[in-house]
Amino acid sequence: MAGADRARSVNVMPSNAPSTPFEVVVAGGGIAAVEALLALRALAGDLVHVTLVSPADEMVYRPETVAEPFDGPRYPLSSVCAELGADRVVDQLSSVDDTTHVVFTERGMRLPYDALIVAVGARAEAAFTGGHTFFAGAWPEQLRSLWHEAADGSAKRIAFVAPPHAGWTLPLYEIALLTAARASSFGQSPDMSLITAETIPLAAFPGAGSDAVARLLARASIGVVTGTHVTEDGGGILTLHPGSETLTVDRLVALPEQKGPYVPGLATDRNGFIPVERDGRVRGRAAVFAVGDASDFPLKQGGIGTQQADVAAATIAGWAGADVRVDRFRPILRAKLLTADRPLYLRAAFAEGSGINTVVAEHCVWWPADKVAGRYLAPYLSDRDLRPNMSLGSPRLKAHTGPPPMAPVAAGGAGMELLDEDE
């Protein structure tokens, strides 16, 4: 696969490097934004001057927020920027004027740029008024309450619902499986249903991946209803569409629906997401990129956002005068599904709107073995997590290239892959 990916690369070798650092503004404070910072520093070094604009104090590692202690690891953005030599602006992106190459912030700052990366994420909105909506990073007390009620028998009928525009449904499967395990450990067996607009369970991983998840749900006695959307009628009564079948529950647990950020100055689709070309450039804007959940790419998943950020950063590094290779965006979907026993690792290429060539394993099939498989982010965060005990010094700014632990994959026959080898 590595060879095929390299064959799809193009070289960027500008003849004249700029005499002053290339000004890059990165708007956002999440996984895709930090990946962009890391990639820019690794690929362009001092050829670029980077400013991060975000109102957040920390980057929260949201993929871990469904497991106890619920609140994923947090990384101070001020510390990240200091390590990477980036300026930090604590403010919110307000609008963009790509004619004059200026970003405006909510507090009235005016930031000029040669290139802009918009990684502000999506807006999560509750799809139901009577249920618990899982907002990643902000739901620990509700999850503790759900697990307590499932364990003491007060919640006997629980519905887990993925609405049509959830963006990324894997957390709901994790919550359902972990809730079932908690209830079982206390001798309870609530009637649980997972209802999703997807045509098959965890549809991003058709074939082996979806089949493996379906088996886990069946083993946990969680009923699955696919191709269905839900409306609520009050009093714990849900109506399933199509068909208008009703379901009465004690607890409704749902993912939020994702809405775009609606950035003034940039075109959006009808849901507020920013339309992008294959290289991540905003359509009709020569020097603006949108990556991660803010873009109109259908899957809203951290690993996909890091891959988009890498392509944007490589393109910008080339503009700044670096001798770099720019890989075309060919999304590889990787996910770690948390269960009560051992995690399930899933991998799929993504083409024509769905996953293909799904691989399933009970050990991680990529290296470094992080839940978000960012080429630069995964090794960087691993170093930061180890540093208090190991005094590693300055952060590494390239993907891990040492020998990973090799093991056969449970399904699909693929071996361990390095993150810097296959995108």
C-alpha positions in Angstrom: 0.0 0.0 0.0 2.8 2.4 0.8 4.1 2.1 -2.8 0.7 2.8 -4.3 0.2 5.8 -2.1 3.6 7.3 -3.0 2.8 6.8 -6.7 -0.1 9.2 -6.2 2.1 11.9 -4.8 3.3 15.1 -6.4 6.4 17.1 -5.7 6.3 20.8 -4.7 9.6 22.6 -5.3 9.1 26.3 -5.6 12.0 28.1 -7.4 12.0 31.1 -5.1 11.6 30.8 -1.3 10.1 33.9 0.4 12.6 36.2 2.1 10.3 36.5 5.2 8.4 33.7 7.0 5.2 32.7 5.3 2.3 33.8 7.5 -0.1 31.0 8.4 -3.2 31.3 10.6 -4.8 28.2 12.0 -8.3 28.7 13.4 -9.3 26.0 15.9 -8.1 24.2 19.0 -9.0 20.6 18.4 -7.3 17.5 17.0 -7.1 18.7 13.4 -5.8 22.1 14.4 -3.0 20.7 16.5 -2.1 18.2 13.8 -1.8 21.1 11.4 0.5 23.0 13.7 2.7 19.9 14.1 2.8 19.2 10.4 3.6 22.8 9.5 6.5 22.8 11.9 7.8 19.4 10.8 7.5 20.2 7.0 8.3 23.9 6.8 10.3 24.7 10.0 11.2 28.4 10.2 9.9 29.0 6.7 6.5 29.6 8.3 5.2 31.8 11.1 2.1 30.2 12.6 -0.7 31.8 14.7 -3.3 29.7 16.4 -6.6 31.3 17.0 -8.9 29.5 19.4 -11.0 30.5 22.5 -10.3 27.1 24.1 -7.6 26.8 26.8 -6.9 23.1 26.1 -7.2 20.5 23.4 -9.3 17.7 24.8 -8.6 14.2 23.5 -12.3 13.5 23.0 -12.2 9.9 21.7 -11.5 8.7 25.2 -14.5 10.5 26.9 -16.8 7.5 26.8 -14.6 5.5 29.2 -14.0 6.1 32.9 -13.0 8.6 34.1 -14.8 10.0 31.1 -12.8 13.2 30.8 -10.2 12.6 28.1 -6.6 13.8 28.5 -6.2 17.6 28.1 -3.3 19.4 26.6 -2.9 23.2 27.2 -2.8 25.0 23.9 -0.5 27.6 25.4 2.1 24.9 26.1 1.6 23.3 22.7 2.1 26.6 20.9 5.2 27.5 23.0 6.8 24.1 22.2 6.1 24.6 18.5 7.0 28.3 18.2 3.5 29.4 17.3 1.7 32.5 18.5 -1.4 32.0 20.5 -4.5 34.2 20.1 -7.3 33.5 22.6 -10.2 34.5 20.5 -12.9 33.2 18.2 -12.8 33.3 14.4 -15.4 35.8 13.3 -15.0 36.2 9.5 -12.6 35.8 6.6 -11.8 38.2 3.8 -9.8 36.2 1.3 -9.6 39.1 -1.1 -7.3 41.0 1.3 -6.1 37.8 3.1 -7.3 38.9 6.5 -8.9 37.0 9.4 -11.2 38.9 11.8 -11.9 37.7 15.4 -14.8 38.2 17.7 -12.9 40.7 19.8 -11.9 42.8 16.8 -8.4 41.6 16.0 -7.3 41.7 12.4 -4.8 39.0 11.4 -3.2 38.9 8.0 -2.3 35.6 6.4 -0.6 34.1 3.4 -2.5 30.9 4.1 -5.4 30.0 6.4 -6.4 26.7 7.8 -10.0 26.6 9.2 -10.3 23.8 11.8 -13.0 25.2 14.0 -15.1 22.0 14.1 -18.8 21.5 13.8 -21.6 22.7 16.0 -23.3 19.9 18.0 -27.0 20.2 18.6 -29.4 18.0 20.5 -31.7 16.0 18.3 -34.1 15.3 21.2 -35.5 17.3 24.1 -36.4 14.5 26.4 -33.2 12.4 26.2 -29.6 12.6 27.2 -27.4 13.9 24.4 -23.8 12.8 24.3 -21.7 15.8 23.9 -18.1 14.5 23.9 -16.1 15.9 26.7 -19.1 17.4 28.5 -21.2 14.5 29.6 -19.5 12.6 32.5 -22.3 13.1 35.1 -25.0 12.0 32.7 -23.0 8.9 31.8 -22.4 8.1 35.4 -26.1 8.5 36.1 -27.0 6.2 33.2 -24.7 3.5 34.3 -25.9 3.8 37.9 -29.5 3.4 36.8 -28.7 0.5 34.6 -26.8 -1.2 37.4 -29.5 -0.7 40.1 -32.4 -1.7 37.8 -34.2 1.6 37.8 -33.6 2.0 34.0 -35.2 -1.2 32.5 -35.7 0.0 28.9 -32.9 2.1 27.3 -32.7 3.3 23.7 -29.5 4.4 22.1 -30.2 6.6 19.0 -27.9 7.8 16.2 -29.8 10.6 14.3 -29.4 11.0 10.6 -26.7 13.7 10.8 -24.6 12.4 13.7 -21.4 12.5 11.6 -19.6 9.7 13.5 -21.5 7.0 15.2 -18.9 4.9 16.9 -19.2 6.5 20.4 -22.8 5.4 20.6 -21.8 1.8 20.0 -19.2 2.2 22.8 -21.7 3.7 25.2 -24.3 0.9 24.5 -21.7 -1.9 24.9 -20.2 -0.4 28.1 -23.7 0.2 29.6 -24.7 -3.4 28.9 -21.5 -4.6 30.6 -22.1 -2.4 33.7 -25.6 -3.6 34.1 -24.6 -7.3 33.7 -21.9 -6.9 36.3 -24.6 -6.0 38.8 -27.0 -8.8 37.7 -29.2 -6.6 35.7 -30.4 -7.1 32.1 -32.3 -4.0 30.8 -34.0 -4.1 27.5 -31.7 -2.1 25.3 -32.1 -1.1 21.7 -29.6 0.7 19.4 -31.5 2.6 16.7 -29.6 4.2 13.8 -30.2 5.8 10.5 -27.3 3.8 9.1 -28.2 0.9 6.8 -26.0 -1.5 8.8 -24.3 -1.3 12.2 -21.4 1.0 12.2 -21.8 1.5 8.4 -18.4 3.3 8.0 -16.8 -0.2 8.2 -19.0 -2.4 5.9 -18.3 -6.1 5.7 -16.0 -7.5 8.4 -16.1 -4.4 10.6 -19.9 -4.1 10.7 -20.3 -7.8 11.1 -17.9 -7.9 14.1 -19.8 -5.0 15.8 -23.2 -6.7 15.1 -21.8 -9.8 16.9 -20.8 -7.8 19.9 -24.2 -6.2 20.1 -26.0 -9.6 19.8 -23.7 -11.0 22.5 -24.6 -8.1 24.8 -28.4 -8.6 24.1 -28.7 -5.2 22.5 -31.3 -5.1 19.8 -30.4 -3.2 16.6 -32.7 -1.3 14.3 -31.1 0.2 11.2 -32.3 2.5 8.4 -34.6 4.3 10.9 -35.0 7.8 12.4 -36.7 8.6 15.6 -39.2 11.2 16.8 -40.2 11.6 20.4 -43.8 11.9 21.6 -43.2 12.7 25.3 -43.5 10.4 28.3 -40.7 8.2 27.0 -42.6 7.2 23.9 -40.6 7.1 20.7 -41.9 6.7 17.1 -39.7 4.9 14.6 -39.8 5.9 11.0 -40.6 4.6 8.5 -43.5 2.5 9.8 -44.6 4.6 12.8 -43.9 1.8 15.3 -43.7 3.1 18.8 -41.3 2.2 21.6 -41.5 3.2 25.3 -38.3 3.6 27.1 -37.1 4.8 30.5 -33.9 6.4 29.1 -33.1 7.8 25.7 -29.4 8.3 24.9 -28.6 10.0 21.7 -25.7 11.4 19.7 -26.0 15.1 18.7 -26.6 16.2 15.1 -23.7 18.0 13.5 -24.1 21.4 12.0 -21.5 23.4 10.1 -19.8 26.5 11.6 -21.2 29.0 9.1 -18.0 31.2 8.8 -18.8 34.6 7.2 -16.7 35.1 4.1 -16.6 31.4 3.2 -19.2 29.6 1.2 -21.1 26.8 3.0 -23.6 24.1 2.1 -27.1 24.1 3.4 -26.0 22.6 6.7 -23.2 25.2 7.2 -20.3 23.0 6.3 -17.5 24.4 4.1 -17.2 22.8 0.7 -13.6 21.8 -0.1 -11.6 20.3 -3.0 -9.7 17.1 -2.7 -6.6 19.0 -1.4 -8.7 20.6 1.3 -8.8 24.1 -0.3 -12.1 25.9 0.1 -13.8 26.0 -3.2 -13.3 29.4 -4.8 -10.6 30.4 -2.3 -7.0 30.1 -3.4 -5.3 30.3 0.1 -7.9 29.0 2.5 -8.2 25.4 3.6 -10.9 23.7 5.7 -10.1 20.6 7.6 -11.8 18.3 10.2 -15.4 18.6 11.1 -15.8 22.1 9.6 -15.4 20.7 6.1 -18.1 19.1 4.1 -16.4 15.6 4.2 -19.2 13.3 5.3 -17.4 11.6 8.1 -16.7 13.7 11.2 -13.8 11.7 12.7 -10.6 12.9 14.3 -8.3 10.6 12.3 -9.8 11.9 9.0 -9.3 15.5 10.2 -5.6 14.8 10.8 -5.2 13.4 7.3 -6.8 16.5 5.8 -4.6 18.7 8.0 -1.5 16.9 6.7 -2.3 17.5 3.1 -3.1 21.2 3.7 0.2 21.7 5.7 2.3 20.0 3.0 0.7 22.2 0.4 1.4 25.4 2.4 5.0 24.2 3.2 5.6 24.0 -0.5 4.3 27.5 -1.0 6.6 28.7 1.8 9.7 27.3 -0.1 10.1 23.8 1.5 11.1 20.9 -0.6 8.2 18.6 0.2 6.0 15.9 -1.3 2.2 16.6 -1.2 0.2 13.4 -1.0 -3.3 13.5 -2.4 -6.0 13.1 0.2 -6.9 9.4 0.1 -8.7 8.9 3.5 -7.9 5.9 5.6 -10.4 5.3 8.4 -9.0 3.9 11.6 -11.0 3.4 14.8 -10.6 1.8 18.2 -13.9 0.6 19.6 -13.9 0.4 23.4 -15.7 -2.6 24.8 -16.0 -4.1 28.3 -13.4 -6.7 27.4 -10.7 -5.8 24.9 -10.9 -3.1 22.3 -11.7 -3.8 18.7 -9.5 -2.2 16.1 -11.1 -1.3 12.7 -9.5 0.0 9.5 -11.0 0.8 6.1 -10.1 2.8 3.0 -12.7 5.3 2.2 -14.0 5.8 -1.3 -17.2 6.9 -3.1 -18.9 7.8 0.2 -18.3 4.5 2.1 -15.6 2.4 3.6 -14.0 -0.5 1.7 -11.4 -3.2 2.4 -12.3 -3.3 6.1 -9.8 -5.0 8.5 -10.8 -6.1 12.0 -8.4 -7.0 14.7 -8.1 -7.5 18.5 -4.8 -5.7 18.5 -3.9 -2.4 17.0 -2.9 -2.6 13.4 -1.2 0.8 13.1 1.7 2.4 14.9 1.8 4.5 17.1 -1.2 2.8 18.6 -3.4 5.8 19.5 -7.2 6.1 19.2 -6.7 9.0 16.8 -4.1 7.9 14.3 -2.6 11.3 13.4 0.8 11.0 11.6 2.3 13.8 13.7 -0.2 14.0 16.6 0.1 10.4 17.8 3.8 10.4 18.4 3.8 13.9 19.8 1.1 13.1 22.4 2.8 9.9 23.3 6.0 11.8 24.0 4.1 14.4 26.1 2.4 11.7 28.1 5.7 10.0 28.9 7.8 13.1 29.4 7.0 13.7 33.2 8.6 10.3 34.0 11.2 10.0 31.2 12.5 13.6 30.6 12.3 13.2 26.9 13.1 16.9 26.3 11.8 18.7 23.2 8.9 17.0 21.3 9.5 14.9 18.3 8.0 16.4 15.1 7.9 13.3 12.9 6.0 10.1 13.0 7.4 7.1 14.8 9.6 5.1 12.5 10.9 2.4 14.8 9.9 -1.2 14.7 6.3 -1.7 15.9 5.2 -4.8 17.6 4.3 -7.2 14.8 1.3 -9.6 15.0 -1.1 -11.2 12.6 -4.4 -9.4 12.0 -7.5 -11.2 13.2 -9.4 -10.6 9.9 -8.2 -9.3 6.6 -4.6 -10.6 6.7 -2.8 -7.2 6.8 0.2 -6.5 8.9 1.2 -3.6 11.2 1.4 -0.3 9.4 3.3 2.9 10.2 1.4 6.1 10.0 4.1 7.8 8.0 4.1 5.1 5.4 0.6 4.7 4.1 -1.3 7.9 3.6 
